[in-house]
Amino acid sequence: MASKEATVYILDVGPTLKAKREGSNVPRLEETKAVLLKLLANKVHMNRKTVYVSVILVGSNRTNNELATVDEDGSAEYQFVDVLQPLDIATLELMKGVQNDVEYGETMGDCMDGLIVAMDMMTKFCKRLKYEKKVYILTDACAEINKNEDDAATVQGTLRDGGIQLNVIGTDFDSEGGTEQPKTQMQKENELFFKEMCEAASGNVFSLDEALELTNEFHTKKVKPTAVYRGTLDLGDTESHPDSALSIPVHMFPITMPVKLPTAKKYSMLSESAAVDDMPEGHTGMVNMSRTYKLKVTADMAGEDMDVDTEVAADDLEKAYMYGKTIVPIRAVDLDAYKLRTTKSFTILGFFSASTFKRDWLMANTYAVFPAPADPRAEVEIAGLLFGMFEKNSYALCRYVRAEDAEPKLAILWPEITAETKCFYFGQVAFQEDVRQFFFTSLTDVKSASGKTLEKHRLLATPEMVSAAKDFLNALDLMTAEDGEEYLAPESTFNPAVQRHKQLVEFRALNPTAEFPPVPAPLIKQLLPRPDLLDAAQDYADTLIRLWDIKKVEKPVGKRGYGASLEDGKDGVAQLSGVGGTEGSLFDGLATGQNNNKRHKSESVFGTATSGSVAAAGFVPGSGSGSVFGPGQGDLAASGMVPFEMASVREVGTSDPVKDFQALVRIAIINTQQGVRPAGAGWISVSLAVEQMKAMVLKLISTSFGDQLYEKAVDCLKSLRAFLSHADFVDVAMLAGRKEDDNETIQDRVTTWNAFIKEVKHMCLQTSTSPQRTDFWEMLVKLHKTTLGLLTTQEVPVGAGGVSEAEAEQFWEQSQDASLEVVAPVEDDQDEDDLLALMD
């Protein structure tokens, strides 16, 4: 591909172009302008500084060219030829000028005059440099043309010697293989003349319909081949054994490279609305982006004199990496130590059989490796290695480092030998860290519970099913196109997103306020299967549906999976009021029973399950404004069974203790509601979940590295306090074994929380522990005083206990040296199985 291009477009604007073609509602000039705009748009999209275009108008009312002369006797040459733009870069302004400013001329112009002006301009601009030169003439061929044989021969010789390709687009020219268009005698003579000129200049003659079809086709941006690697391909140790090692100079070029959509630029609308005089000279509407950094105030910094808008200079910033949940800052002087020092290289590590290669090993793009140009020795060495690997059916495993200190990559080389190409293909392969392996159930082996392989099963395909599937695939074969060519071949299939984006940007640039055009039919064609293939495969599809008993699955309404297990009836999710950080938790969807002993069915993805209400266990909920499980929604579990995602939770873990705690409570309530009886150490009760949560809080506080785990401990405290402070909560597992007053149970829970928060304070402030956790307690006092204090009589139902407001306030004001008395929680009379669970 030539590195530079020079193209001149000659547009006939004579008065005869006001007429319309037969069967068209648009004047000829508007149709030729549409073709010219498409040709210019392709040049604008290329956005290359070495692509130059010019537009010349013939038959214009204005004469503007360097060859125009008027003699004293009144004779004139090269009149009515207007150079709209000399050879320069294609711009949007040029396209707008062609679309809006080109008008009909009142005088017939000679296209040969425009051609000579174009050749003169091109000769002066390109000189003897290497350019790809083309001239396009768009005309109706109605005007008289100078057909002097001597002049025509001179023009043909200049075109041929200058390497200029001439192409002519005629509004009324005959299409290849089409019907003959009605033409005047002058048009017929001019068409024959242009065909002779184009044949001499290695060009073509197109009808307007052919030009419109060609310009509306999708095009890709021409990319100049640029080597991504220029170096040596080494076989052996070239440093230790230079005599026996092989080092071949090679160049590597990309074969496939993803084309990304252009990114939108930031643009100031002030440049559109403001007056020109008010804008600075040379403004473009583009803006510069600036970035500022501000300190992020954390929980331990909240009480300090820290301005939340404190800016940090860019020079004061350092890079940092995450180590678990801890940020590890890296000093600038240490950054070099984090780089893996490598040298630019391309080394063959060994060879392996091509039959052992797996397609899923390949990553990223594909490249082609050629010997260095103008190096005969490299060509011989590459040819020997290439044909040797081809005959042995082997691939090479390589280590590739693109540049100094770049990350090393593993890659394979495989030979590609065709009539057109003889080279190596290069493809990056995965390291162990890059591999993602997933295992699925076998499609051919079905085993019984005893391990016996079954020969007949509903999941095993019969020979009839396999045959029907083969027929279905053959009917959809893309190679059976009507024209004999492969359908949707990569060479002729374009990216719909890229092409549509290109079309819309071009349209909006020329039409700022008009509505966008519909998606082009060729794009829609690439997005849908071929109708003839669908018709041919319909019978086979019906056979597959019958054999496999395929049925349509109705799309479920609402949430799916884990979210569906959290829903409870039609009213959605119940939220805890007044407690931060608990909205949308696993408690949502659990609701206390209504005042009846009815049992009803609830649907789940596994079938229909029957569940009883809490009232059946002997508990009637209080009349409080809300419940931790929801405001009176019926059953404790909307699905009637333990959700699959929660079934594996058996203890409160350190990863997500709040979610584990909520899951344990849910499992305990659902099991009890469904009548599942305790089963020894594996039995989960709500009281067990509470004890595990208390132990987890103390563990997080005591083992935290600095304040790393403080936030998680606070979340646990919030969840536990919210759970124990709600009046509607009751341990149904314990109530099933004994009868007692509701207020007594609630009072026990209030006492449990008040005792535990005092225990937390005692652990944080006592001097015998190491390290001391006074900073955690100070954080609670500053930030969570209103949400994690003692439960007062105002926060719990009447008769449920609690402390006074004064005592709760005194609890926070107590000094560090005060003697703290930890009140032990009131222990419930638990049944034997529950005690066994606690012992584990």
C-alpha positions in Angstrom: 0.0 0.0 0.0 1.4 3.4 -1.0 2.2 5.6 1.9 0.6 8.7 0.4 -2.6 9.3 -1.6 -3.8 12.1 -3.8 -7.3 12.0 -5.2 -9.2 14.6 -7.2 -12.9 14.6 -7.6 -14.4 16.4 -10.7 -18.1 17.2 -10.2 -20.2 18.3 -13.2 -22.7 21.0 -12.1 -24.1 22.0 -15.5 -27.7 23.0 -16.0 -28.6 19.6 -17.5 -28.1 18.0 -14.0 -31.3 19.7 -12.8 -33.3 17.0 -14.6 -34.2 13.7 -12.9 -33.4 10.3 -14.1 -36.1 8.0 -15.2 -37.7 6.4 -12.2 -36.0 8.8 -9.7 -37.5 11.7 -7.7 -34.2 13.4 -7.1 -32.2 15.6 -9.5 -29.1 14.2 -11.0 -26.8 16.6 -9.2 -28.2 15.6 -5.8 -27.5 11.9 -6.6 -23.9 12.6 -7.8 -23.3 14.8 -4.7 -24.5 11.8 -2.5 -21.9 9.6 -4.2 -19.2 12.3 -3.8 -20.0 12.8 -0.1 -19.6 9.0 0.5 -16.2 9.1 -1.2 -15.1 12.1 0.9 -16.5 10.5 4.1 -14.2 7.5 3.6 -11.2 9.8 3.4 -12.3 11.8 6.5 -12.7 8.6 8.5 -9.1 7.5 7.5 -7.9 10.6 9.4 -4.4 10.4 7.9 -2.1 13.3 7.3 -0.8 11.7 4.1 -4.2 11.4 2.3 -5.0 14.5 0.2 -8.2 15.3 -1.8 -9.3 18.0 -4.1 -12.8 18.9 -5.5 -13.2 20.6 -8.8 -16.5 21.9 -10.2 -17.1 21.9 -14.0 -19.9 24.1 -15.5 -19.8 26.4 -12.5 -20.7 30.1 -12.8 -17.3 30.9 -11.3 -13.8 30.3 -12.9 -11.1 29.6 -10.4 -8.0 27.6 -11.6 -4.4 28.3 -12.4 -4.8 27.4 -16.1 -7.6 29.8 -16.9 -6.6 32.4 -19.5 -8.4 35.1 -21.6 -6.6 36.3 -24.8 -6.7 39.8 -26.2 -8.8 38.6 -29.1 -11.5 37.4 -26.6 -10.7 33.7 -26.7 -10.6 31.9 -23.3 -9.5 28.5 -22.1 -10.4 26.5 -19.0 -13.4 28.6 -18.2 -16.2 27.6 -15.8 -13.8 25.3 -13.9 -13.8 26.1 -10.2 -11.3 24.5 -7.8 -13.4 24.2 -4.6 -10.4 22.9 -2.7 -6.9 22.3 -3.8 -5.1 19.1 -2.8 -5.3 19.1 1.0 -6.5 16.9 3.9 -10.2 15.9 3.7 -12.2 17.7 6.4 -15.8 18.0 7.5 -15.9 21.6 6.3 -15.2 20.4 2.7 -18.1 17.9 3.0 -20.4 20.6 4.3 -19.3 22.9 1.4 -20.2 20.2 -1.1 -23.5 19.5 0.6 -24.7 23.1 1.1 -22.7 25.4 -1.1 -22.5 23.7 -4.5 -25.1 25.2 -6.9 -26.2 24.6 -10.5 -24.2 26.3 -13.2 -25.8 28.2 -16.1 -23.2 27.1 -18.7 -22.3 23.7 -19.9 -18.7 22.8 -18.9 -16.1 20.6 -20.6 -15.0 17.7 -18.3 -11.7 17.5 -20.3 -10.9 21.0 -19.1 -11.5 19.8 -15.5 -9.4 16.7 -16.1 -6.4 18.7 -17.4 -6.7 21.1 -14.4 -6.6 18.1 -12.1 -3.6 16.6 -13.8 -1.7 19.9 -13.6 -2.5 20.3 -9.9 -1.5 16.7 -9.2 1.8 17.0 -11.1 2.8 20.1 -9.2 1.7 18.8 -5.8 3.1 15.2 -6.0 6.2 16.1 -8.1 8.1 12.8 -8.4 7.3 11.5 -5.0 5.5 8.1 -4.6 1.8 8.8 -4.4 -1.3 6.7 -5.2 -3.0 9.0 -7.6 -6.7 8.8 -8.7 -9.1 11.1 -10.5 -12.9 10.6 -10.4 -15.3 12.4 -12.8 -19.0 12.5 -11.9 -21.1 13.7 -14.8 -24.2 13.2 -16.8 -22.1 13.3 -20.1 -24.6 15.7 -21.7 -22.1 18.5 -22.4 -19.9 18.5 -25.5 -16.3 17.3 -24.8 -13.2 18.0 -26.7 -12.5 14.7 -28.4 -9.6 15.8 -30.6 -7.5 12.7 -31.1 -4.1 14.5 -30.6 -5.3 16.1 -27.4 -6.9 12.9 -26.1 -3.7 11.0 -26.8 -1.7 13.6 -24.9 -4.0 13.3 -21.9 -3.9 9.5 -22.0 -0.1 9.6 -22.1 0.1 12.0 -19.2 -2.2 9.8 -17.2 -0.3 6.7 -18.0 3.2 8.2 -17.4 2.1 9.9 -14.2 0.5 6.7 -12.8 -2.9 8.4 -12.5 -5.9 6.2 -12.5 -9.1 7.7 -14.1 -12.6 6.6 -13.0 -15.8 8.0 -14.5 -19.2 7.8 -12.9 -22.1 8.6 -15.3 -25.6 9.2 -14.2 -27.1 7.5 -17.3 -24.4 5.0 -18.1 -25.3 1.4 -18.5 -24.7 -1.0 -15.6 -22.8 -4.1 -16.2 -25.3 -6.9 -17.1 -28.2 -4.4 -16.7 -30.7 -2.9 -19.1 -29.7 -0.1 -21.4 -30.5 3.3 -20.1 -32.2 5.9 -22.4 -29.5 8.3 -23.6 -29.1 11.1 -26.1 -26.7 10.8 -29.0 -24.2 13.1 -27.2 -24.3 10.9 -24.1 -23.7 7.8 -26.1 -20.6 9.3 -27.8 -19.3 10.7 -24.5 -19.7 7.3 -22.8 -17.7 5.5 -25.4 -15.0 8.2 -25.2 -14.7 7.9 -21.4 -14.4 4.1 -21.7 -11.4 4.5 -24.0 -9.8 7.0 -21.6 -10.4 4.9 -18.5 -9.0 1.8 -20.2 -5.9 3.7 -21.1 -5.5 5.0 -17.5 -6.2 1.6 -15.8 -9.5 2.9 -14.5 -13.2 2.0 -14.8 -16.5 3.4 -15.9 -19.4 3.1 -13.4 -23.1 3.8 -13.7 -24.7 5.9 -10.9 -26.5 2.8 -9.5 -23.2 0.9 -9.4 -21.5 3.8 -7.7 -24.3 4.1 -5.1 -24.1 0.4 -4.3 -20.3 0.5 -4.0 -20.2 3.6 -1.8 -22.9 2.2 0.5 -20.9 -1.0 1.1 -19.0 -1.3 4.3 -15.4 -0.4 4.3 -12.5 -0.9 6.8 -9.9 1.6 7.6 -6.6 0.9 5.7 -3.8 0.3 8.2 -0.2 0.6 7.2 1.6 -2.6 8.2 3.8 -1.8 11.2 6.1 -4.3 12.8 5.5 -4.8 16.5 8.8 -6.6 16.9 12.1 -6.1 15.1 14.8 -8.4 16.4 16.1 -11.9 16.3 14.4 -15.3 16.6 16.9 -17.3 18.7 17.3 -21.1 18.9 19.8 -22.1 21.5 21.9 -20.0 23.9 23.3 -17.2 21.8 25.4 -15.9 24.7 27.0 -19.0 26.0 27.2 -21.0 22.7 27.2 -18.4 19.9 28.7 -20.9 17.4 26.0 -23.6 17.8 23.1 -21.3 18.4 20.9 -19.9 15.7 19.8 -16.2 15.6 17.5 -15.2 12.7 16.6 -11.5 12.1 12.8 -11.4 11.9 9.9 -8.9 11.8 6.5 -9.6 13.3 3.3 -8.0 12.1 -0.2 -8.2 13.6 -2.7 -10.3 11.6 -5.7 -9.8 13.8 -6.3 -6.8 16.1 -9.6 -5.8 17.7 -11.1 -2.6 16.4 -12.5 -0.6 19.3 -15.2 2.1 19.1 -13.8 5.6 19.1 -13.9 7.2 22.5 -16.0 10.4 22.9 -14.0 13.6 23.6 -14.9 16.2 26.1 -16.3 19.2 24.3 -17.4 22.7 25.7 -20.8 23.8 24.6 -19.7 27.4 25.4 -17.9 27.5 22.1 -21.3 26.8 20.4 -23.3 29.4 22.3 -20.9 32.2 22.9 -20.2 34.9 20.4 -17.0 34.6 18.4 -15.7 37.9 19.7 -16.0 36.6 23.3 -14.0 33.4 22.7 -10.2 33.3 22.9 -8.3 33.2 19.6 -7.7 29.7 18.3 -10.4 28.0 20.4 -11.5 24.6 19.3 -14.2 23.7 21.9 -11.9 21.0 23.3 -11.2 21.1 27.0 -8.3 20.1 29.2 -9.0 17.9 32.2 -7.4 18.5 35.6 -7.5 16.2 38.6 -7.3 17.0 42.3 -6.8 14.6 45.2 -8.4 15.0 48.6 -7.9 13.1 51.9 -10.5 10.4 52.6 -11.6 10.7 56.2 -12.0 7.3 57.9 -13.7 6.3 61.2 -10.5 6.7 63.3 -9.9 10.2 61.9 -13.4 11.5 62.4 -12.7 13.2 65.8 -9.5 14.9 64.7 -9.2 18.4 63.3 -9.3 17.1 59.8 -10.7 19.0 56.9 -12.7 16.8 54.6 -11.7 19.0 51.6 -7.9 18.9 52.3 -6.2 18.6 49.0 -3.1 16.5 48.4 -0.5 17.6 45.8 0.2 15.1 43.1 3.9 15.1 44.1 2.9 13.9 47.6 1.2 10.8 46.3 2.7 7.3 46.3 1.5 4.1 44.8 0.0 1.4 47.0 -1.0 -2.2 46.6 -3.7 -4.2 48.4 -2.5 -7.0 50.6 -5.7 -8.7 51.6 -7.7 -5.8 52.9 -4.6 -3.8 53.9 -3.1 -1.1 51.8 0.6 -1.4 51.5 2.2 1.9 50.3 5.2 1.6 48.0 7.9 4.3 48.1 9.0 5.8 44.8 12.5 4.7 45.4 11.3 1.1 45.7 9.3 1.0 42.5 12.2 -0.3 40.4 12.5 -3.3 42.7 8.9 -4.3 41.8 9.8 -4.5 38.1 10.9 -7.8 36.6 14.1 -7.0 34.8 14.0 -8.5 31.3 15.7 -8.0 28.0 14.2 -7.9 24.6 14.1 -11.4 23.2 12.3 -13.9 21.1 13.5 -17.4 22.0 12.4 -20.9 21.0 12.2 -23.1 24.1 11.4 -26.3 22.3 9.1 -28.2 20.0 6.0 -30.3 20.4 3.7 -32.3 18.2 0.9 -30.3 16.6 -1.6 -33.0 17.6 -1.2 -32.2 21.3 -2.0 -28.5 20.8 -5.3 -27.3 22.3 -7.2 -24.4 20.7 -8.2 -23.0 24.1 -4.5 -22.4 25.0 -4.5 -19.3 22.6 -4.9 -15.8 24.0 -5.1 -12.3 22.5 -4.2 -11.6 18.9 -2.4 -13.5 16.1 0.8 -12.2 14.4 2.8 -13.2 11.4 6.6 -13.6 11.6 8.6 -13.0 8.4 12.4 -12.8 7.8 13.8 -9.3 8.0 13.5 -7.6 4.6 16.6 -7.4 2.3 18.3 -10.2 4.3 18.8 -13.3 2.1 20.4 -15.3 4.8 17.4 -14.7 7.1 15.1 -15.9 4.3 17.1 -19.1 3.9 17.2 -19.8 7.6 13.5 -19.1 8.1 12.6 -21.3 5.1 14.6 -24.2 6.5 13.0 -23.9 9.9 9.5 -23.4 8.4 9.5 -26.4 6.1 11.2 -28.6 8.7 8.4 -27.9 11.2 5.8 -28.4 8.5 7.1 -31.8 7.6 7.4 -32.9 11.2 4.0 -31.5 12.0 5.5 -29.7 15.0 4.9 -26.4 16.8 7.5 -24.3 18.7 7.1 -23.0 22.2 8.6 -19.6 22.6 9.4 -17.0 25.2 8.7 -13.5 24.0 9.7 -10.2 25.5 8.5 -7.2 23.4 10.9 -4.6 24.8 13.3 -4.0 27.6 11.7 -4.7 31.1 8.5 -5.8 29.4 6.5 -8.7 30.8 7.6 -12.1 29.4 5.0 -14.0 27.5 4.7 -17.6 26.4 3.7 -18.2 22.8 3.7 -20.8 20.1 4.9 -20.6 16.5 3.2 -22.8 13.8 4.1 -22.9 10.1 1.7 -21.5 7.5 2.4 -22.5 4.0 0.0 -21.6 1.2 0.3 -20.4 -2.4 0.2 -16.8 -1.3 1.9 -16.9 2.1 4.9 -18.7 3.7 5.5 -17.5 7.2 5.1 -18.4 10.9 2.0 -17.6 12.8 2.5 -16.4 16.4 -0.1 -16.8 19.1 0.2 -16.1 22.9 -0.7 -19.0 25.2 -1.8 -19.0 28.8 0.2 -19.3 32.0 -1.2 -21.3 34.9 -2.6 -18.1 36.4 -4.6 -17.4 33.2 -6.3 -20.8 33.0 -9.9 -21.1 34.0 -11.0 -24.7 34.0 -14.7 -25.7 34.5 -16.0 -29.2 34.7 -19.4 -30.3 33.6 -21.5 -33.4 33.7 -20.6 -35.9 31.0 -22.9 -35.9 27.9 -22.1 -39.5 27.1 -21.7 -41.3 30.5 -24.6 -41.5 33.0 -23.9 -43.5 36.2 -26.3 -44.8 38.8 -26.0 -44.2 42.5 -24.0 -47.4 42.8 -21.6 -46.3 40.1 -22.8 -48.5 37.3 -22.7 -46.9 33.8 -26.2 -46.8 32.3 -26.7 -47.6 28.6 -30.3 -46.3 28.5 -31.3 -43.1 30.2 -33.5 -40.1 29.4 -30.3 -37.9 29.3 -28.5 -40.2 26.8 -29.0 -39.6 23.1 -30.3 -42.4 20.9 -28.9 -43.1 17.5 -32.1 -41.5 16.0 -31.5 -38.3 18.0 -27.8 -38.1 16.9 -28.8 -38.6 13.2 -31.5 -35.9 13.5 -29.0 -33.5 15.0 -26.5 -34.2 12.2 -29.2 -33.5 9.6 -30.1 -30.2 11.4 -26.5 -29.1 11.3 -26.1 -30.0 7.6 -29.2 -27.9 6.8 -27.6 -24.9 8.5 -24.2 -25.3 6.7 -22.9 -21.8 5.8 -21.0 -23.3 2.9 -24.2 -24.1 1.0 -24.8 -20.5 -0.2 -26.7 -20.0 -3.4 -23.8 -18.3 -5.0 -21.4 -21.0 -3.9 -19.5 -18.7 -1.5 -19.3 -19.1 2.2 -22.0 -17.1 4.1 -20.6 -14.6 6.6 -17.0 -15.3 5.8 -14.7 -13.2 8.1 -13.3 -11.4 5.0 -16.7 -10.0 4.2 -18.4 -9.8 7.6 -18.1 -6.4 9.3 -18.6 -5.4 12.9 -22.2 -4.0 13.2 -21.3 -1.8 16.1 -18.3 -0.1 14.4 -20.2 0.4 11.1 -23.3 1.8 12.7 -21.2 4.1 14.9 -19.4 5.3 11.8 -22.6 5.9 9.9 -24.3 7.9 12.8 -21.3 10.1 13.4 -21.1 11.0 9.7 -24.8 11.7 9.6 -24.8 13.9 12.7 -21.9 15.8 11.4 -23.7 16.8 8.3 -27.2 16.9 9.8 -27.1 18.4 13.4 -30.8 18.3 14.0 -32.3 15.6 11.8 -33.5 12.3 13.1 -31.1 9.3 12.8 -31.6 7.0 9.8 -32.7 3.4 10.4 -30.2 0.6 10.6 -29.1 -0.3 7.1 -30.4 -3.5 5.6 -27.0 -5.1 5.1 -26.3 -4.7 8.8 -29.6 -6.3 9.8 -28.8 -9.1 7.4 -25.6 -9.9 9.2 -27.4 -9.9 12.6 -30.0 -12.5 11.5 -29.8 -16.0 10.1 -30.5 -16.4 6.4 -34.2 -17.0 5.7 -33.5 -19.8 3.2 -31.4 -21.7 5.7 -34.1 -21.3 8.3 -36.7 -22.6 5.9 -34.5 -25.6 4.9 -33.8 -26.5 8.6 -37.3 -26.1 9.9 -38.3 -29.7 9.3 -35.2 -31.0 11.0 -35.8 -28.6 13.9 -39.3 -30.0 14.4 -37.9 -33.5 14.4 -35.4 -32.5 17.2 -38.2 -31.0 19.2 -40.2 -34.1 19.0 -37.4 -36.5 19.7 -35.9 -34.5 22.7 -39.4 -33.5 23.9 -38.3 -29.9 24.0 -40.7 -27.5 25.7 -40.6 -23.8 26.2 -39.7 -22.7 29.8 -41.7 -19.7 30.9 -39.5 -16.9 32.1 -39.9 -16.6 35.9 -41.4 -13.4 37.2 -39.4 -11.5 39.8 -36.1 -12.3 41.3 -34.1 -15.5 40.6 -31.7 -17.5 42.6 -30.4 -16.1 45.8 -32.6 -13.0 45.6 -35.8 -15.1 45.3 -35.1 -16.8 48.6 -35.1 -13.5 50.3 -38.5 -12.5 49.1 -41.6 -13.0 51.2 -44.9 -12.9 49.5 -46.1 -10.0 47.4 -45.2 -7.2 49.8 -41.4 -7.6 49.2 -38.7 -7.0 51.7 -39.1 -5.9 55.3 -36.4 -3.6 56.6 -35.1 -2.9 60.1 -35.9 0.6 61.1 -33.5 2.8 62.9 -30.5 0.4 62.6 -27.8 1.2 60.1 -26.3 -1.3 57.8 -29.0 -4.0 58.0 -31.3 -3.0 55.1 -31.7 -5.8 52.6 -30.2 -8.4 54.8 -30.9 -12.1 55.0 -33.6 -11.3 57.7 -35.6 -9.8 54.9 -38.4 -12.1 53.8 -38.7 -13.9 57.1 -42.0 -12.9 58.8 -43.8 -13.9 62.0 -47.0 -15.7 61.7 -50.5 -14.2 61.8 -52.9 -14.9 64.5 -54.1 -18.3 63.3 -53.0 -21.9 63.3 -53.5 -22.5 59.6 -50.9 -24.4 57.5 -50.6 -23.4 53.8 -48.5 -24.3 50.8 -45.7 -22.1 49.3 -44.2 -22.6 45.9 -40.5 -23.1 45.3 -38.3 -24.0 42.3 -38.1 -27.6 43.8 -41.8 -28.1 44.1 -44.6 -27.3 46.6 -43.7 -27.3 50.3 -46.0 -27.1 53.3 -45.1 -25.0 56.3 -46.8 -24.0 59.5 -47.1 -20.6 61.2 -45.3 -19.4 64.3 -48.6 -19.5 66.2 -48.6 -23.3 65.8 -45.5 -23.4 68.0 -47.3 -21.6 70.8 -46.2 -18.0 70.1 -48.4 -15.1 69.3 -46.4 -12.1 68.2 -46.5 -8.8 70.0 -48.2 -5.8 68.6 -45.0 -3.8 68.0 -44.7 -1.7 64.9 -42.3 -4.0 63.2 -40.5 -7.3 63.3 -36.9 -8.2 62.5 -38.4 -10.6 60.0 -41.1 -8.3 58.6 -44.4 -6.8 59.6 -46.7 -9.9 59.8 -46.1 -11.5 56.4 -47.3 -15.1 57.3 -44.8 -17.9 57.4 -41.2 -17.5 58.5 -40.0 -18.7 55.1 -41.7 -17.7 51.9 -40.2 -20.7 50.0 -41.0 -23.2 52.7 -37.5 -24.7 52.7 -33.9 -23.8 53.4 -32.5 -22.0 50.4 -29.7 -23.9 48.6 -27.3 -21.0 49.0 -27.6 -21.1 52.8 -27.7 -24.9 53.4 -23.9 -25.1 53.7 -23.5 -22.5 56.4 -22.8 -24.1 59.7 -21.0 -21.4 61.8 -20.3 -17.7 61.8 -17.1 -17.3 59.9 -14.6 -14.4 59.6 -15.2 -13.7 55.9 -18.7 -12.4 56.2 -19.9 -12.9 59.8 -23.1 -10.9 59.4 -24.3 -12.9 56.5 -23.4 -16.2 58.2 -25.2 -15.1 61.3 -28.3 -14.2 59.4 -28.2 -17.5 57.5 -27.9 -19.6 60.6 -30.9 -17.8 62.1 -32.9 -18.4 59.0 -32.0 -22.1 58.8 -33.0 -22.6 62.5 -36.4 -20.9 62.0 -37.2 -22.7 58.7 -36.2 -26.1 60.1 -38.4 -25.5 63.2 -41.3 -24.2 61.1 -41.3 -27.3 58.9 -41.2 -29.6 61.9 -37.6 -30.8 61.5 -36.6 -32.3 64.9 -33.2 -31.7 66.5 -30.5 -34.1 65.4 -27.6 -33.9 67.8 -24.5 -31.7 67.3 -25.6 -30.8 63.8 -28.7 -29.1 65.0 -28.7 -25.3 64.5 -30.6 -23.1 66.9 -31.0 -19.3 67.2 -29.3 -19.2 70.6 -26.3 -21.1 69.1 -26.1 -18.5 66.4 -26.2 -15.7 68.9 -23.4 -17.2 71.0 -21.2 -17.7 67.9 -21.8 -14.1 66.9 -20.8 -12.8 70.3 -17.6 -14.9 70.2 -16.9 -13.6 66.7 -17.2 -9.9 67.8 -14.7 -10.5 70.6 -12.3 -12.3 68.2 -12.4 -9.5 65.6 -11.6 -6.9 68.2 -8.8 -8.8 69.9 -7.1 -10.0 66.8 -7.4 -6.9 64.6 -4.2 -5.5 63.2 -4.6 -1.9 64.1 -8.1 -0.9 63.1 -8.3 -3.3 60.1 -11.2 -5.4 61.5 -12.9 -2.7 63.6 -15.5 -1.9 60.9 -16.5 -5.5 60.5 -16.8 -5.8 64.3 -19.1 -2.8 64.4 -21.3 -4.3 61.7 -21.6 -7.5 63.8 -22.6 -5.5 66.8 -25.2 -3.6 64.9 -26.7 -6.8 63.5 -26.7 -8.6 66.9 -28.3 -5.6 68.7 -31.0 -5.2 66.1 -31.7 -8.9 66.3 -32.0 -9.1 70.1 -33.9 -5.8 70.5 -37.0 -6.8 68.4 -40.0 -7.8 70.2 -41.3 -10.3 67.6 -38.3 -12.5 67.8 -38.5 -15.8 69.7 -36.4 -18.9 69.7 -39.1 -21.3 68.4 -36.8 -24.3 68.8 -36.8 -23.6 72.6 -40.5 -22.8 72.8 -41.3 -26.2 71.2 -39.9 -27.9 74.3 -41.3 -25.6 77.1 -44.0 -23.0 77.7 -43.1 -19.6 79.2 -44.2 -16.1 79.1 -43.3 -14.0 76.1 -42.1 -11.0 78.1 -39.8 -13.3 80.1 -38.1 -14.5 76.9 -37.8 -10.9 75.6 -36.3 -9.8 78.9 -33.7 -12.5 78.6 -32.7 -11.2 75.2 -32.4 -7.6 76.4 -30.3 -8.8 79.4 -28.1 -10.8 77.0 -27.3 -7.7 74.9 -26.7 -5.4 77.8 -24.4 -7.9 79.4 -22.5 -8.5 76.2 -21.9 -4.8 75.4 -20.6 -4.4 79.0 -18.3 -7.3 78.3 -17.0 -5.6 75.2 -16.3 -2.4 77.1 -14.5 -4.3 79.9 -12.3 -6.1 77.3 -11.4 -2.9 75.6 -10.6 -0.9 78.7 -9.0 -3.4 81.0 -5.2 -2.9 81.4 -4.4 -6.6 81.7 -5.0 -7.3 78.0 -2.3 -6.9 75.4 -2.7 -5.1 73.2 -5.2 -2.7 74.7 -8.3 -1.9 72.6 -9.1 1.5 74.0 -9.1 2.9 70.4 -12.0 0.7 69.5 -14.0 1.8 72.5 -13.2 5.5 71.8 -14.5 4.9 68.2 -17.8 3.5 69.6 -18.2 6.5 71.9 -17.6 9.0 69.1 -19.5 7.4 66.2 -21.9 4.8 67.5 -23.0 6.0 70.8 -26.7 6.2 69.8 -26.8 2.8 68.0 -24.8 0.4 70.1 -25.6 1.5 73.7 -27.5 -0.4 76.4 -31.1 -1.3 75.6 -33.4 1.1 77.5 -36.9 0.8 78.5 -38.0 3.1 75.7 -36.5 0.7 73.1 -38.1 -2.5 74.2 -41.7 -3.5 74.9 -43.2 -2.9 78.3 -42.1 -5.4 80.9 -39.2 -6.6 78.8 -36.6 -5.0 81.0 -34.0 -2.5 79.9 -32.2 0.3 81.7 -33.1 3.9 82.2 -31.8 6.7 80.0 -29.6 8.0 82.8 -28.0 4.6 83.3 -27.4 4.2 79.5 -25.8 7.7 79.4 -23.6 6.9 82.4 -22.5 3.7 80.7 -20.7 5.7 78.0 -19.3 8.3 80.4 -17.7 5.7 82.8 -13.9 6.2 83.0 -11.3 3.7 81.9 -10.1 3.0 85.5 -13.6 2.3 86.8 -14.2 -1.2 88.1 -16.5 -2.8 85.5 -18.8 -5.5 86.6 -19.8 -7.8 83.8 -23.3 -9.1 84.2 -23.7 -12.7 83.1 -26.6 -13.3 80.8 -29.6 -15.2 82.2 -29.3 -18.8 80.9 -32.3 -20.5 79.5 -33.3 -24.0 80.3 -32.3 -25.6 77.0 -33.2 -29.1 76.0 -30.5 -31.8 75.8 -29.9 -31.5 72.1 -29.4 -27.8 72.2 -26.8 -28.2 75.0 -25.0 -30.8 73.0 -24.8 -28.3 70.1 -23.3 -25.7 72.3 -20.7 -28.1 73.6 -19.4 -28.6 70.0 
